[in-house]
Amino acid sequence: MRISRTIGAVCLAIGTPAFGQVATQPQALIDQIDPTATGTSDATVVQEGDGNSIHLIQSSATNHATLSQSGTANSIDVGQDGVAGGTNLLNATQSGDRNFVTASQSATGGELNMLMIQQSGTDNIADLLQDGSGNLISLDQLGSYNSAAVSQTGNALAISVSQYGNAAVSVAQTR
C-alpha cells in the first residue's frame, strides 16, 4: 500500500506587518521536506512591496511552487529535490526593482524539471540549474540590466531565454 502526503503552504505578504514582520522586510522562509519522499509539496507565495525575499526548499516526490513578487528589493531562492516518478515545477514572476532568482532542481531518476521565470523591471539576474531527465527552462527578462547563467545536466534538455535590456546570457547543457 502506498501512502501519499501533501505538504502545502500559502503565504501572502503585502507591505504591512504580519506575524511580527517589519513592513519594509516581508519574507517567506519555507522548508517542505517529506521524509518518506512519497508525497507532494505545494507552495504559493505572493509578495507585494518593499523588501520582499523568499527562501523555499522542497524535497518530496513531487514539488510545485508558484511565487510572485512585485515591489522593491525582490529575491527568490528555491531548491527542489524530487525522486523518480515525480516532478519539480517552479513558476516565478518578479516585477519591479532589484529582482534576482536562484533556482536549483534535481530529480533523482528524473521525470521532469520545469522552471518558468518571468522578470520585468530593473536589475534582473537569474542563475538556474537543473539536473535530471526532462529538463525545461523558460526565462523571460524584460527591461533593464538582465543577465542569466543557465545550466542543465541530463536528458531531454530545453532552454528558452528572452532578454530585452542590457542582456547577457551563459548557457551550459551536458548530457
URVEN-V616711 format. One record per helix or strand of 3 or more residues. SS is the DSSP state (hx for helix, st for strand). FROM is the first residue (numbers start at 1). LEN is the number of residues. If there is no record, write none. Layout:
# URVEN-V616711
((SS/FROM/LEN) (SS/FROM/LEN))
This chain:
# URVEN-V616711
((st/6/9) (st/29/5) (st/40/9) (st/55/5) (st/62/9) (st/77/6) (st/87/9) (st/102/6) (st/112/9) (st/128/15) (st/150/15) (st/171/4))
